[in-house]
Amino acid sequence: MSDNRHKDNSHQPAPDRSERVFSEQDLWYFKTREGDEVGPFRYRSEAQSNLENFMEQLKAQLK
């Protein structure tokens, strides 16, 4: 599911979204491309859903 980011000069594929979601002290977070941690969320599914919404918002800004 990963592909190169739009306007990215690094030639490295974007991390798979599932790699961006992580748990710390029984709470869930996701990391942005810039390295920011967003959360906490109570459930993994909540973090994943918020990550997907975040990605959609970024895509919309590029249009």
N, C-alpha and C positions, 0 to 999 in steps of 0.2 A: 504494500500500500504506500510505501514511501516513494517519492519522486523528487527531482531537483526543485528547489524553491525558485519561484519567479524572481528574476534579477539577482540571483545568488552567484557570485563569482568563485565560490569555494570548490566546485566540482565534486562535492561530497553530497550524497543523498540526505534528505531530511530524516531525522530519526523517526521510526515508526511511532505512531501516537501512543501505542501501549507502553513504549519505553519511556514516555514522558510522565506517566502516572506512577506515583510511588507512595508508599506508606511510611509513616513515622509516628511512633507512639500511638498506634491504633487510630490514627487519622490519615486521611488521604489528601494528596496534593498533586498538582501537575506543574511541570516546568515549561516556561515559554522559551522561544528561540534565544531570547536575550539572557536567559538564565534565571529569570524571576520565578519564584515559587508562588503559586496561587492556591489558596486553600486557607484553612483546612475544610475538608468535607468529611462527613460522617461515614459515607460509603464509597467504595471504589467506583461504582456505577455513577454516582453523583459527580465525582471528579472527572470521569471519562466524558460524561454528558456536557459538563461545563467546558472541558477542553475542546470538544467538537463545536460548541457554540462560539468559543473564542476564535477558532480557526475559520469558521464561516464569516465572522465579523471582519477578520483580516482580509479574507478574499473579497468581500464586498467593498472594502476600502480601496482595493487595487483596481476596481472597475471604473 
